[in-house]
Amino acid sequence: MKRNTWAAILRWVARVWSVAAVGLLCAFLFGEGLPPLTVRSVLFPFGVMLGLILAWWFERIGGLLAAVCMLLFYALHYLSCDGFPKGYAFLLVSAPSVVFLLSGFLRAAAKDTGVGPQPLDESAGTARR
């Protein structure tokens, strides 16, 4: 398959997964109440949610924001609690950020190699080569 096809598949997988992740986080936030505002709580869940939402329009920027927030959250948790968070839920919720990044880089690579739609030549009404 072409890079654009893989990028489109990955984009929609990331979008569906991000809707589920943001929905789950919102359910926890509204059901359990807002956590006390600390640097860690700003990074996760708020930074990750912001990145996943932003990635719908800007895949690489939003994906990078969510991934960096998650990495910083893990680093701060490790330093303050003498260990990483238990379980895999944090990683599953933030994983769409990596898929958004892959999709964004595949789309950029497809544009660089000329794969994909070509701009129309206005005078002839055909694609330029």
Rosetta silent file (secondary structure, phi, psi, omega in degrees, C-alpha in Angstrom):
SEQUENCE: MKRNTWAAILRWVARVWSVAAVGLLCAFLFGEGLPPLTVRSVLFPFGVMLGLILAWWFERIGGLLAAVCMLLFYALHYLSCDGFPKGYAFLLVSAPSVVFLLSGFLRAAAKDTGVGPQPLDESAGTARR
SCORE:     score description
SCORE:     0.000 S_00000001
   1 L     0.000  156.723 -179.760    0.000    0.000    0.000 S_00000001
   2 L   -77.486  161.350 -179.991    1.052    3.589   -0.529 S_00000001
   3 H   -60.828  -38.271  179.852    2.249    5.828    2.260 S_00000001
   4 H   -63.239  -36.241  178.832   -0.859    7.990    1.987 S_00000001
   5 H   -66.001  -46.180  178.012   -3.064    4.932    2.519 S_00000001
   6 H   -63.019  -40.159  179.319   -1.131    3.883    5.614 S_00000001
   7 H   -62.953  -40.736  179.459   -1.173    7.456    6.881 S_00000001
   8 H   -66.651  -41.671  178.444   -4.958    7.653    6.449 S_00000001
   9 H   -62.469  -48.242 -179.890   -5.487    4.321    8.220 S_00000001
  10 H   -63.416  -38.085  179.509   -3.221    5.348   11.102 S_00000001
  11 H   -60.600  -44.599 -177.869   -4.880    8.773   11.313 S_00000001
  12 H   -74.087  -32.820  173.443   -8.335    7.248   11.746 S_00000001
  13 H   -62.430  -45.369  179.909   -7.117    4.622   14.205 S_00000001
  14 H   -65.070  -38.733 -179.650   -5.533    7.416   16.259 S_00000001
  15 H   -65.663  -46.628  179.408   -8.664    9.562   16.022 S_00000001
  16 H   -63.099  -44.986 -179.845  -11.015    6.819   17.185 S_00000001
  17 H   -63.627  -38.927 -179.064   -8.602    5.805   19.941 S_00000001
  18 H   -69.311  -35.302  176.321   -8.157    9.429   21.047 S_00000001
  19 H   -63.008  -43.141  178.202  -11.922    9.964   21.291 S_00000001
  20 H   -64.114  -42.128 -178.626  -12.148    6.892   23.515 S_00000001
  21 H   -66.392  -46.654  179.960   -9.166    8.037   25.619 S_00000001
  22 H   -66.278  -38.568  177.083  -10.395   11.609   26.069 S_00000001
  23 H   -62.087  -42.946  178.141  -13.900   10.324   26.816 S_00000001
  24 H   -63.580  -44.357  178.961  -12.559    7.967   29.474 S_00000001
  25 H   -63.605  -40.540  177.558  -10.474   10.722   31.052 S_00000001
  26 H   -64.308  -38.658  178.114  -13.459   13.089   31.064 S_00000001
  27 H   -61.960  -42.913  177.481  -15.598   10.407   32.690 S_00000001
  28 H   -65.781  -43.123 -177.602  -13.023   10.012   35.460 S_00000001
  29 H   -64.871  -42.801 -179.050  -12.613   13.770   35.876 S_00000001
  30 H   -79.344  -30.626 -179.727  -16.333   14.482   36.095 S_00000001
  31 H   -77.325  -41.542 -176.995  -17.158   11.342   38.076 S_00000001
  32 H   -95.799  -15.491 -176.132  -14.346   11.553   40.620 S_00000001
  33 L    94.648  160.474 -178.414  -13.857   15.309   40.605 S_00000001
  34 L   -69.714  140.704  176.491  -10.902   17.366   39.522 S_00000001
  35 L   -74.404  160.279  174.877   -7.547   16.402   40.997 S_00000001
  36 L   -61.743  140.144 -176.043   -5.609   18.985   43.000 S_00000001
  37 L   -74.341  110.216  173.178   -3.636   21.121   40.574 S_00000001
  38 L  -129.220  173.442  178.001   -0.037   20.031   40.576 S_00000001
  39 H   -61.491  -41.670  179.655    2.497   19.864   37.782 S_00000001
  40 H   -63.425  -39.979 -178.958    1.785   16.146   37.382 S_00000001
  41 H   -73.606  -24.564  174.277   -1.979   16.679   37.127 S_00000001
  42 H   -71.795  -39.567  179.127   -1.464   19.396   34.535 S_00000001
  43 H   -68.899  -47.854  177.004    0.666   17.006   32.465 S_00000001
  44 H  -132.194  116.450   22.283   -1.699   14.072   32.913 S_00000001
  45 H  -101.665  -14.243 -168.859   -4.607   14.206   32.211 S_00000001
  46 H   -68.103  -44.358  179.374   -4.886   17.799   30.987 S_00000001
  47 H   -65.055  -40.965  178.664   -1.748   18.025   28.824 S_00000001
  48 H   -65.734  -43.313  178.862   -2.371   14.632   27.265 S_00000001
  49 H   -62.688  -44.024  178.851   -6.006   15.500   26.540 S_00000001
  50 H   -60.464  -44.530  179.003   -5.029   18.825   24.984 S_00000001
  51 H   -62.833  -42.431  179.793   -2.442   17.107   22.787 S_00000001
  52 H   -67.150  -35.228  177.229   -4.868   14.412   21.635 S_00000001
  53 H   -71.658  -44.034  179.233   -7.505   16.993   20.770 S_00000001
  54 H   -62.459  -31.839 -177.668   -5.004   19.237   18.986 S_00000001
  55 L   -65.867  -17.141  175.796   -3.724   16.240   16.989 S_00000001
  56 L   -62.660  -32.099 -178.914   -7.026   16.061   15.112 S_00000001
  57 L  -105.529  -35.100 -178.834   -5.926   19.169   13.187 S_00000001
  58 L  -127.988   88.495 -170.060   -2.152   19.156   13.651 S_00000001
  59 H   -57.052  -50.386 -174.530   -1.079   15.525   13.939 S_00000001
  60 H   -72.007  -38.530 -179.793    2.604   15.979   14.654 S_00000001
  61 H   -68.013  -48.992  179.662    2.259   18.959   17.008 S_00000001
  62 H   -65.498  -41.869  178.013   -0.588   17.434   19.027 S_00000001
  63 H   -62.536  -41.350  178.652    0.993   13.990   19.077 S_00000001
  64 H   -66.235  -42.006  178.641    4.293   15.449   20.247 S_00000001
  65 H   -59.880  -47.732 -179.532    2.579   17.524   22.950 S_00000001
  66 H   -64.738  -41.271 -179.007    0.714   14.499   24.327 S_00000001
  67 H   -67.055  -42.236  179.437    3.797   12.267   24.177 S_00000001
  68 H   -66.507  -41.097  177.055    6.039   14.841   25.880 S_00000001
  69 H   -60.090  -41.382 -179.904    3.429   15.453   28.596 S_00000001
  70 H   -66.615  -43.047  178.766    3.249   11.712   29.227 S_00000001
  71 H   -63.485  -42.669  177.894    7.048   11.348   29.380 S_00000001
  72 H   -66.089  -37.858  176.382    7.344   14.291   31.779 S_00000001
  73 H   -59.836  -46.904  178.994    4.524   12.874   33.906 S_00000001
  74 H   -62.618  -41.116 -179.875    6.372    9.543   34.162 S_00000001
  75 H   -64.620  -45.191  179.449    9.654   11.310   34.993 S_00000001
  76 H   -66.538  -38.084  177.597    8.068   13.449   37.716 S_00000001
  77 H   -64.406  -41.603  179.326    6.207   10.469   39.150 S_00000001
  78 H   -62.718  -42.946 -177.948    9.434    8.464   39.238 S_00000001
  79 H   -71.523  -36.571 -175.634   11.301   11.265   40.999 S_00000001
  80 H   -89.452  -24.606 -175.852    8.589   12.078   43.544 S_00000001
  81 H  -117.248   10.445  179.589    7.261    8.582   44.300 S_00000001
  82 L    55.628   41.463  176.344   10.404    6.453   43.885 S_00000001
  83 L   164.500  164.915  178.375    8.947    4.493   41.000 S_00000001
  84 L   -79.981  158.930  176.456    6.846    4.552   37.872 S_00000001
  85 L   -60.099  144.735 -179.555    3.040    4.501   38.014 S_00000001
  86 L   -79.422  146.579  176.269    1.625    0.996   38.375 S_00000001
  87 L    88.643  177.074 -175.821   -0.350   -0.564   35.542 S_00000001
  88 L  -113.031    2.054 -174.750   -0.622    0.120   31.860 S_00000001
  89 H   -62.837  -39.733  179.865   -3.642    2.461   31.795 S_00000001
  90 H   -60.965  -41.822 -179.742   -1.549    5.640   31.521 S_00000001
  91 H   -69.814  -38.669  179.040    0.246    4.270   28.480 S_00000001
  92 H   -65.533  -36.660 -179.768   -2.948    3.048   26.803 S_00000001
  93 H   -70.722  -34.583 -177.150   -4.595    6.441   27.213 S_00000001
  94 H   -94.623   -6.013 -177.349   -1.614    8.306   25.759 S_00000001
  95 L   -60.401  -31.425  177.364   -0.722    5.781   23.027 S_00000001
  96 H   -57.761  -23.433  178.663   -2.746    7.535   20.296 S_00000001
  97 H   -61.166  -39.659  178.694   -0.126   10.289   20.432 S_00000001
  98 H   -67.900  -38.639  179.193    2.453    7.900   18.964 S_00000001
  99 H   -67.672  -39.173  174.968    0.009    6.802   16.265 S_00000001
 100 H   -61.619  -42.391  178.437   -0.697   10.458   15.398 S_00000001
 101 H   -61.636  -45.600  178.269    3.051   11.072   15.134 S_00000001
 102 H   -59.796  -45.249  179.232    3.507    8.087   12.803 S_00000001
 103 H   -61.979  -44.254 -179.974    0.625    9.229   10.626 S_00000001
 104 H   -62.956  -42.114  179.568    1.957   12.780   10.465 S_00000001
 105 H   -71.577  -34.407  174.929    5.441   11.688    9.489 S_00000001
 106 H   -65.116  -40.888  178.069    4.105    9.274    6.852 S_00000001
 107 H   -65.059  -40.097  178.766    2.014   12.069    5.335 S_00000001
 108 H   -66.565  -39.825  178.805    5.018   14.405    5.312 S_00000001
 109 H   -66.630  -35.992  178.692    7.194   11.729    3.690 S_00000001
 110 H   -66.819  -36.152  177.875    4.550   11.108    1.038 S_00000001
 111 H   -68.220  -38.771 -178.608    4.494   14.826    0.186 S_00000001
 112 H   -66.870  -34.313 -177.461    8.299   14.938   -0.090 S_00000001
 113 L   -89.770   -2.639  178.895    8.426   12.002   -2.508 S_00000001
 114 L    83.657    7.466  177.102    5.592   13.290   -4.663 S_00000001
 115 L   -77.918  135.111  178.221    3.251   10.459   -3.757 S_00000001
 116 L   116.474 -170.536 -175.511   -0.318   11.618   -3.558 S_00000001
 117 L   -66.006  140.149  178.343   -2.443   14.210   -5.286 S_00000001
 118 L   -99.430  148.746  177.452   -0.655   16.591   -7.637 S_00000001
 119 L   -67.464  148.031 -179.358   -1.628   20.266   -7.960 S_00000001
 120 E   -79.792  141.471  172.022   -3.735   21.102  -10.994 S_00000001
 121 E   -86.052  116.419 -172.558   -2.304   23.086  -13.882 S_00000001
 122 L   -61.688  -34.633 -175.255   -4.885   25.825  -14.355 S_00000001
 123 L   -73.703  -37.835 -176.708   -4.314   26.233  -18.120 S_00000001
 124 L  -101.005  -17.171 -178.171   -4.666   22.568  -19.085 S_00000001
 125 L    73.444   19.378  179.357   -6.843   21.312  -16.229 S_00000001
 126 E  -123.320  167.420  179.903   -4.509   18.373  -15.669 S_00000001
 127 E   -74.679  139.488  176.542   -2.045   17.413  -12.983 S_00000001
 128 L   -81.888  150.023  175.112    1.503   18.777  -13.354 S_00000001
 129 L  -123.749    0.000    0.000    4.489   16.454  -13.253 S_00000001
